[in-house]
Amino acid sequence: METKLIVQGMTCEMCVKHVKQGLENVPGVQSAVVDLTTNTATVQSADVDADILIEAVQEEGYDAYRAH
């Protein structure tokens, strides 16, 4: 399953790294691609709820919401 998130507050590659690691630490996440230029995260997972992914991003200190 693919989930796209809009991530707010990223300003550099270190931010990208933190968001990526936070998402990839969620059980069931297979991969996460975080793009600083579009402020998005694309997550491949085994049916992980978007709210759990958003919470993982928030724990890293950034705001996120599901892209439509």
N, C-alpha and C positions, 0 to 999 in steps of 0.2 A: 504494500500500500504506500502511495506517495502522499505526503502532506507538505503543503507550502505555507510558510510563515513569513510575515513581515516583521522584521526585527528593528526596533528603534533604539538609538543611542550608541551604535557602533561608530567609532571614529578612526580605527586603525586596524592593522593586521593582527595585533594582539587581541583586540576585541573579537575578531573573527575566530581566532584560535580558542578563546574561552567559550564562545557560544557553541562552536563545533564539538569541543570536548564535553560540554555539558549535555548536549543532545545525544552524543554517542555513548554516554554513560547510562542512559535510560535503557532498562531491560527491554529487549525486543527491537531496538533500533539497529538496523544493519549498516546504515551510512547516513551521513549528513554533509551537504554541500552548502557552505555559507558564503554569500557574495556581498562584499562591502559596497560595491558600486550600485547595486539594486536594493540593498538592505533586506535581502531575503535569505531564508534557509529552506532548503528542499531536503526532506527527510524520507528515507526509505525504511519502512518498518513492517513488522509482523502485526499489523492491526493495533498499533499504539494510539490511544485517544489523543486528539490534538491538545486538549487541556493539560495533559501530562507533559507534552512537549513544551507548551507555553510556560508551564511551571518551572521546567528545567532551565529555560532561557532566563526567566525572572530570578532564579537562584544565582545565576551568573551576574546579575545586576543590570539586565536590559529588559525593556518592554517588548512584548510580542503579541501578535494576534494572527488568526488564520487568514490567509489570503483567499479571496473569492474568485 
